[in-house]
Amino acid sequence: MPKCEQQPPEFAVGDSHTARCWLYESSVEERIA
């Protein structure tokens, strides 16, 4: 999956594609942290 621009949850909720990207990026960051 390509990296997506980081977006705040408020923005991501309005766009399903951005939401999936944001959630994916967030999950990766949580696993790394």
mmCIF file of the N, C-alpha and C atoms, coordinates in Angstrom:
data_MODEL
# 
_entry.id   MODEL 
# 
loop_
_atom_site.group_PDB 
_atom_site.id 
_atom_site.type_symbol 
_atom_site.label_atom_id 
_atom_site.label_alt_id 
_atom_site.label_comp_id 
_atom_site.label_asym_id 
_atom_site.label_entity_id 
_atom_site.label_seq_id 
_atom_site.pdbx_PDB_ins_code 
_atom_site.Cartn_x 
_atom_site.Cartn_y 
_atom_site.Cartn_z 
_atom_site.occupancy 
_atom_site.B_iso_or_equiv 
_atom_site.pdbx_formal_charge 
_atom_site.auth_seq_id 
_atom_site.auth_comp_id 
_atom_site.auth_asym_id 
_atom_site.auth_atom_id 
_atom_site.pdbx_PDB_model_num 
ATOM 1  N N  . MET A 1 1  ? 0.851   -1.205 0.000  1.00 0.00 ? 1  MET A N  1 
ATOM 2  C CA . MET A 1 1  ? 0.000   0.000  0.000  1.00 0.00 ? 1  MET A CA 1 
ATOM 3  C C  . MET A 1 1  ? 0.878   1.244  0.000  1.00 0.00 ? 1  MET A C  1 
ATOM 4  N N  . PRO A 1 2  ? 0.626   2.175  -0.907 1.00 0.00 ? 2  PRO A N  1 
ATOM 5  C CA . PRO A 1 2  ? 1.434   3.399  -0.960 1.00 0.00 ? 2  PRO A CA 1 
ATOM 6  C C  . PRO A 1 2  ? 1.182   4.271  0.260  1.00 0.00 ? 2  PRO A C  1 
ATOM 7  N N  . LYS A 1 3  ? 2.227   5.002  0.651  1.00 0.00 ? 3  LYS A N  1 
ATOM 8  C CA . LYS A 1 3  ? 2.037   5.912  1.783  1.00 0.00 ? 3  LYS A CA 1 
ATOM 9  C C  . LYS A 1 3  ? 1.104   7.043  1.375  1.00 0.00 ? 3  LYS A C  1 
ATOM 10 N N  . CYS A 1 4  ? 0.291   7.501  2.330  1.00 0.00 ? 4  CYS A N  1 
ATOM 11 C CA . CYS A 1 4  ? -0.657  8.566  2.056  1.00 0.00 ? 4  CYS A CA 1 
ATOM 12 C C  . CYS A 1 4  ? -0.302  9.776  2.918  1.00 0.00 ? 4  CYS A C  1 
ATOM 13 N N  . GLU A 1 5  ? -0.768  10.930 2.499  1.00 0.00 ? 5  GLU A N  1 
ATOM 14 C CA . GLU A 1 5  ? -0.511  12.131 3.288  1.00 0.00 ? 5  GLU A CA 1 
ATOM 15 C C  . GLU A 1 5  ? -1.187  12.012 4.649  1.00 0.00 ? 5  GLU A C  1 
ATOM 16 N N  . GLN A 1 6  ? -0.486  12.459 5.690  1.00 0.00 ? 6  GLN A N  1 
ATOM 17 C CA . GLN A 1 6  ? -1.073  12.420 7.018  1.00 0.00 ? 6  GLN A CA 1 
ATOM 18 C C  . GLN A 1 6  ? -2.213  13.431 7.104  1.00 0.00 ? 6  GLN A C  1 
ATOM 19 N N  . GLN A 1 7  ? -3.354  12.986 7.582  1.00 0.00 ? 7  GLN A N  1 
ATOM 20 C CA . GLN A 1 7  ? -4.517  13.867 7.705  1.00 0.00 ? 7  GLN A CA 1 
ATOM 21 C C  . GLN A 1 7  ? -5.124  13.679 9.094  1.00 0.00 ? 7  GLN A C  1 
ATOM 22 N N  . PRO A 1 8  ? -5.675  14.728 9.674  1.00 0.00 ? 8  PRO A N  1 
ATOM 23 C CA . PRO A 1 8  ? -6.335  14.592 10.968 1.00 0.00 ? 8  PRO A CA 1 
ATOM 24 C C  . PRO A 1 8  ? -7.579  13.724 10.839 1.00 0.00 ? 8  PRO A C  1 
ATOM 25 N N  . PRO A 1 9  ? -7.974  13.005 11.898 1.00 0.00 ? 9  PRO A N  1 
ATOM 26 C CA . PRO A 1 9  ? -9.140  12.120 11.825 1.00 0.00 ? 9  PRO A CA 1 
ATOM 27 C C  . PRO A 1 9  ? -10.382 12.853 11.342 1.00 0.00 ? 9  PRO A C  1 
ATOM 28 N N  . GLU A 1 10 ? -10.555 14.118 11.733 1.00 0.00 ? 10 GLU A N  1 
ATOM 29 C CA . GLU A 1 10 ? -11.741 14.873 11.348 1.00 0.00 ? 10 GLU A CA 1 
ATOM 30 C C  . GLU A 1 10 ? -11.848 14.945 9.818  1.00 0.00 ? 10 GLU A C  1 
ATOM 31 N N  . PHE A 1 11 ? -10.690 15.075 9.161  1.00 0.00 ? 11 PHE A N  1 
ATOM 32 C CA . PHE A 1 11 ? -10.682 15.148 7.695  1.00 0.00 ? 11 PHE A CA 1 
ATOM 33 C C  . PHE A 1 11 ? -10.880 13.752 7.099  1.00 0.00 ? 11 PHE A C  1 
ATOM 34 N N  . ALA A 1 12 ? -10.184 12.784 7.658  1.00 0.00 ? 12 ALA A N  1 
ATOM 35 C CA . ALA A 1 12 ? -10.206 11.432 7.119  1.00 0.00 ? 12 ALA A CA 1 
ATOM 36 C C  . ALA A 1 12 ? -11.609 10.842 7.110  1.00 0.00 ? 12 ALA A C  1 
ATOM 37 N N  . VAL A 1 13 ? -12.384 11.134 8.125  1.00 0.00 ? 13 VAL A N  1 
ATOM 38 C CA . VAL A 1 13 ? -13.739 10.576 8.236  1.00 0.00 ? 13 VAL A CA 1 
ATOM 39 C C  . VAL A 1 13 ? -14.584 10.969 7.034  1.00 0.00 ? 13 VAL A C  1 
ATOM 40 N N  . GLY A 1 14 ? -14.325 12.136 6.445  1.00 0.00 ? 14 GLY A N  1 
ATOM 41 C CA . GLY A 1 14 ? -15.128 12.600 5.324  1.00 0.00 ? 14 GLY A CA 1 
ATOM 42 C C  . GLY A 1 14 ? -14.761 11.933 4.001  1.00 0.00 ? 14 GLY A C  1 
ATOM 43 N N  . ASP A 1 15 ? -13.635 11.228 3.940  1.00 0.00 ? 15 ASP A N  1 
ATOM 44 C CA . ASP A 1 15 ? -13.202 10.614 2.687  1.00 0.00 ? 15 ASP A CA 1 
ATOM 45 C C  . ASP A 1 15 ? -12.744 9.181  2.962  1.00 0.00 ? 15 ASP A C  1 
ATOM 46 N N  . SER A 1 16 ? -13.473 8.216  2.423  1.00 0.00 ? 16 SER A N  1 
ATOM 47 C CA . SER A 1 16 ? -13.192 6.815  2.739  1.00 0.00 ? 16 SER A CA 1 
ATOM 48 C C  . SER A 1 16 ? -11.765 6.421  2.348  1.00 0.00 ? 16 SER A C  1 
ATOM 49 N N  . HIS A 1 17 ? -11.287 6.876  1.183  1.00 0.00 ? 17 HIS A N  1 
ATOM 50 C CA . HIS A 1 17 ? -9.937  6.526  0.754  1.00 0.00 ? 17 HIS A CA 1 
ATOM 51 C C  . HIS A 1 17 ? -8.906  7.125  1.709  1.00 0.00 ? 17 HIS A C  1 
ATOM 52 N N  . THR A 1 18 ? -9.068  8.411  2.014  1.00 0.00 ? 18 THR A N  1 
ATOM 53 C CA . THR A 1 18 ? -8.146  9.070  2.932  1.00 0.00 ? 18 THR A CA 1 
ATOM 54 C C  . THR A 1 18 ? -8.236  8.434  4.312  1.00 0.00 ? 18 THR A C  1 
ATOM 55 N N  . ALA A 1 19 ? -9.447  8.046  4.712  1.00 0.00 ? 19 ALA A N  1 
ATOM 56 C CA . ALA A 1 19 ? -9.625  7.414  6.022  1.00 0.00 ? 19 ALA A CA 1 
ATOM 57 C C  . ALA A 1 19 ? -8.837  6.113  6.088  1.00 0.00 ? 19 ALA A C  1 
ATOM 58 N N  . ARG A 1 20 ? -8.960  5.278  5.042  1.00 0.00 ? 20 ARG A N  1 
ATOM 59 C CA . ARG A 1 20 ? -8.222  4.014  5.044  1.00 0.00 ? 20 ARG A CA 1 
ATOM 60 C C  . ARG A 1 20 ? -6.728  4.278  5.091  1.00 0.00 ? 20 ARG A C  1 
ATOM 61 N N  . CYS A 1 21 ? -6.256  5.263  4.319  1.00 0.00 ? 21 CYS A N  1 
ATOM 62 C CA . CYS A 1 21 ? -4.835  5.592  4.300  1.00 0.00 ? 21 CYS A CA 1 
ATOM 63 C C  . CYS A 1 21 ? -4.392  6.071  5.671  1.00 0.00 ? 21 CYS A C  1 
ATOM 64 N N  . TRP A 1 22 ? -5.191  6.988  6.257  1.00 0.00 ? 22 TRP A N  1 
ATOM 65 C CA . TRP A 1 22 ? -4.827  7.562  7.554  1.00 0.00 ? 22 TRP A CA 1 
ATOM 66 C C  . TRP A 1 22 ? -4.805  6.481  8.625  1.00 0.00 ? 22 TRP A C  1 
ATOM 67 N N  . LEU A 1 23 ? -5.806  5.611  8.616  1.00 0.00 ? 23 LEU A N  1 
ATOM 68 C CA . LEU A 1 23 ? -5.869  4.544  9.609  1.00 0.00 ? 23 LEU A CA 1 
ATOM 69 C C  . LEU A 1 23 ? -4.699  3.590  9.427  1.00 0.00 ? 23 LEU A C  1 
ATOM 70 N N  . TYR A 1 24 ? -4.343  3.290  8.183  1.00 0.00 ? 24 TYR A N  1 
ATOM 71 C CA . TYR A 1 24 ? -3.220  2.405  7.911  1.00 0.00 ? 24 TYR A CA 1 
ATOM 72 C C  . TYR A 1 24 ? -1.925  3.023  8.432  1.00 0.00 ? 24 TYR A C  1 
ATOM 73 N N  . GLU A 1 25 ? -1.709  4.291  8.107  1.00 0.00 ? 25 GLU A N  1 
ATOM 74 C CA . GLU A 1 25 ? -0.515  4.991  8.550  1.00 0.00 ? 25 GLU A CA 1 
ATOM 75 C C  . GLU A 1 25 ? -0.464  5.030  10.075 1.00 0.00 ? 25 GLU A C  1 
ATOM 76 N N  . SER A 1 26 ? -1.611  5.298  10.707 1.00 0.00 ? 26 SER A N  1 
ATOM 77 C CA . SER A 1 26 ? -1.664  5.384  12.165 1.00 0.00 ? 26 SER A CA 1 
ATOM 78 C C  . SER A 1 26 ? -1.310  4.040  12.782 1.00 0.00 ? 26 SER A C  1 
ATOM 79 N N  . SER A 1 27 ? -1.843  2.946  12.219 1.00 0.00 ? 27 SER A N  1 
ATOM 80 C CA . SER A 1 27 ? -1.578  1.625  12.773 1.00 0.00 ? 27 SER A CA 1 
ATOM 81 C C  . SER A 1 27 ? -0.094  1.287  12.650 1.00 0.00 ? 27 SER A C  1 
ATOM 82 N N  . VAL A 1 28 ? 0.523   1.682  11.540 1.00 0.00 ? 28 VAL A N  1 
ATOM 83 C CA . VAL A 1 28 ? 1.955   1.433  11.344 1.00 0.00 ? 28 VAL A CA 1 
ATOM 84 C C  . VAL A 1 28 ? 2.751   2.203  12.400 1.00 0.00 ? 28 VAL A C  1 
ATOM 85 N N  . GLU A 1 29 ? 2.407   3.458  12.621 1.00 0.00 ? 29 GLU A N  1 
ATOM 86 C CA . GLU A 1 29 ? 3.120   4.271  13.594 1.00 0.00 ? 29 GLU A CA 1 
ATOM 87 C C  . GLU A 1 29 ? 2.973   3.691  14.999 1.00 0.00 ? 29 GLU A C  1 
ATOM 88 N N  . GLU A 1 30 ? 1.779   3.172  15.305 1.00 0.00 ? 30 GLU A N  1 
ATOM 89 C CA . GLU A 1 30 ? 1.549   2.598  16.631 1.00 0.00 ? 30 GLU A CA 1 
ATOM 90 C C  . GLU A 1 30 ? 2.389   1.351  16.830 1.00 0.00 ? 30 GLU A C  1 
ATOM 91 N N  . ARG A 1 31 ? 2.505   0.526  15.777 1.00 0.00 ? 31 ARG A N  1 
ATOM 92 C CA . ARG A 1 31 ? 3.309   -0.696 15.897 1.00 0.00 ? 31 ARG A CA 1 
ATOM 93 C C  . ARG A 1 31 ? 4.784   -0.342 16.065 1.00 0.00 ? 31 ARG A C  1 
ATOM 94 N N  . ILE A 1 32 ? 5.244   0.679  15.354 1.00 0.00 ? 32 ILE A N  1 
ATOM 95 C CA . ILE A 1 32 ? 6.655   1.086  15.437 1.00 0.00 ? 32 ILE A CA 1 
ATOM 96 C C  . ILE A 1 32 ? 6.941   1.710  16.798 1.00 0.00 ? 32 ILE A C  1 
ATOM 97 N N  . ALA A 1 33 ? 6.011   2.509  17.316 1.00 0.00 ? 33 ALA A N  1 
ATOM 98 C CA . ALA A 1 33 ? 6.215   3.229  18.567 1.00 0.00 ? 33 ALA A CA 1 
ATOM 99 C C  . ALA A 1 33 ? 6.430   2.254  19.730 1.00 0.00 ? 33 ALA A C  1 
# 
